[in-house]
Amino acid sequence: MKNNLPNDGAAKAYRHHRLLVRMGQVSIALGALTALSHWVAHLALTGGPPGIQDILIGYPTGAALMILGAVLAGRTTPKKR
């Protein structure tokens, strides 16, 4: 199937663009899952994660993944030259 794809520069740039957008969407989903799992850990009756893990792995990591994903997913399509 990939043998039928055009090999010119515009098609290659568009495929690269779509790959980056998909990676951004996956990053947004991973960030949301990280923040959600951190929130569920705070709801647990056992007390939650230890201090350093709470600071470094919880909401800041989820937010960073979501921001990175938003930057990648918000790319505009490549311009034709």
Secondary structure, DSSP 4 states (H G I P E B T S, - for coil): -GGGS--SHHHHHHHHHHHHHHHHHHHHHHHHHHHHHHHHHHHSTT--S-HHHHHHTSHHHHHHHHHHHHHHHTPPPPPP-
